[in-house]
Amino acid sequence: MNVLRRKWQGLPRGVVVCITALVIYVPLLFIVVQSFLSAPFFSRSKSWSLEAFAFIFTDPDFLSGIKVRFYSGLWPGDYRHSAGRYFGVSDGAHRFNPAGGSLSR
């Protein structure tokens, strides 16, 4: 173990940084490339497309979630009022009503 440790410590810092970057970024590259394909890597019928992004950005739940995250970013301390109706968060004064609004105690 000490021999291996001494061997790695003897490498220049730039080489270690490059090896670390490859270990981290090569798997991420596969994920990014796959997001631009219409089928899995191994499929013969794959082609470059934006179908995956069109599917995500036309989903009403995704757009609702983006809106909630935007509002909670604008008013981070006031999350119960800005996003509470989406997440079902109650401030203790009212019970959560999934149909909308709040029920008094």
C-alpha positions as CSV (number, residue, x, y, z in Angstrom):
1,M,0.0,0.0,0.0
2,N,2.8,2.4,0.8
3,V,4.5,1.7,-2.5
4,L,1.3,2.6,-4.4
5,R,0.9,5.8,-2.3
6,R,4.5,6.8,-3.0
7,K,4.0,6.2,-6.7
8,W,0.9,8.5,-6.8
9,Q,2.6,11.1,-4.7
10,G,5.4,11.2,-7.1
11,L,3.2,12.2,-10.1
12,P,3.0,15.9,-11.0
13,R,-0.1,17.6,-9.7
14,G,-1.4,18.3,-13.3
15,V,-1.4,14.6,-14.1
16,V,-3.4,13.8,-11.0
17,V,-5.9,16.6,-11.8
18,C,-6.3,15.3,-15.4
19,I,-6.9,11.7,-14.2
20,T,-9.4,12.9,-11.6
21,A,-11.2,15.1,-14.2
22,L,-11.5,12.1,-16.6
23,V,-12.9,9.9,-13.9
24,I,-15.5,12.5,-13.1
25,Y,-16.4,13.9,-16.5
26,V,-16.4,10.9,-18.8
27,P,-19.5,9.3,-17.2
28,L,-21.2,12.7,-17.3
29,L,-20.4,13.0,-20.9
30,F,-22.3,9.8,-21.6
31,I,-25.4,11.1,-19.8
32,V,-25.3,14.4,-21.8
33,V,-24.9,12.7,-25.1
34,Q,-27.7,10.2,-24.3
35,S,-30.0,13.2,-23.6
36,F,-29.6,14.3,-27.2
37,L,-30.3,10.9,-28.7
38,S,-33.8,9.6,-29.7
39,A,-33.0,6.1,-28.6
40,P,-30.5,4.3,-26.4
41,F,-26.8,4.2,-27.4
42,F,-27.0,0.6,-28.5
43,S,-30.0,1.0,-30.7
44,R,-29.4,1.0,-34.5
45,S,-32.3,3.4,-35.1
46,K,-31.0,6.2,-32.9
47,S,-30.6,9.7,-34.2
48,W,-29.8,13.1,-32.8
49,S,-32.9,14.9,-31.6
50,L,-34.4,17.1,-28.9
51,E,-37.3,14.8,-28.2
52,A,-36.3,14.3,-24.6
53,F,-36.3,18.0,-23.9
54,A,-39.6,18.5,-25.7
55,F,-41.2,15.8,-23.6
56,I,-39.9,17.5,-20.4
57,F,-40.8,21.1,-21.2
58,T,-44.3,20.2,-22.3
59,D,-45.1,18.3,-19.1
60,P,-47.4,20.5,-17.0
61,D,-46.1,19.0,-13.7
62,F,-42.5,20.1,-14.7
63,L,-43.6,23.6,-15.5
64,S,-45.5,23.8,-12.2
65,G,-42.4,22.6,-10.4
66,I,-40.3,25.2,-12.1
67,K,-42.7,27.9,-11.1
68,V,-42.7,26.8,-7.5
69,R,-38.9,26.8,-7.4
70,F,-38.8,30.2,-8.9
71,Y,-41.2,31.7,-6.4
72,S,-39.5,30.0,-3.5
73,G,-36.2,31.4,-4.7
74,L,-37.7,34.9,-4.7
75,W,-39.1,34.6,-1.2
76,P,-37.0,31.9,0.5
77,G,-38.2,32.8,4.0
78,D,-41.8,32.7,3.0
79,Y,-42.0,29.3,1.5
80,R,-45.3,28.4,3.3
81,H,-47.2,31.1,1.4
82,S,-45.4,31.0,-2.0
83,A,-45.2,27.3,-2.5
84,G,-47.2,25.8,0.4
85,R,-50.3,25.1,-1.7
86,Y,-48.2,22.9,-4.0
87,F,-46.2,21.1,-1.3
88,G,-49.0,20.8,1.3
89,V,-47.0,22.8,3.9
90,S,-49.0,24.1,6.8
91,D,-47.9,26.9,9.1
92,G,-49.7,25.3,12.1
93,A,-52.5,27.9,12.1
94,H,-54.5,26.1,9.3
95,R,-54.9,22.6,8.2
96,F,-54.0,21.8,4.6
97,N,-56.9,21.2,2.3
98,P,-55.8,19.4,-1.0
99,A,-58.8,20.9,-2.8
100,G,-57.4,24.4,-2.2
101,G,-57.5,27.0,0.5
102,S,-57.3,26.0,4.1
103,L,-59.6,24.7,6.8
104,S,-59.9,26.4,10.1
105,R,-59.1,24.5,13.2
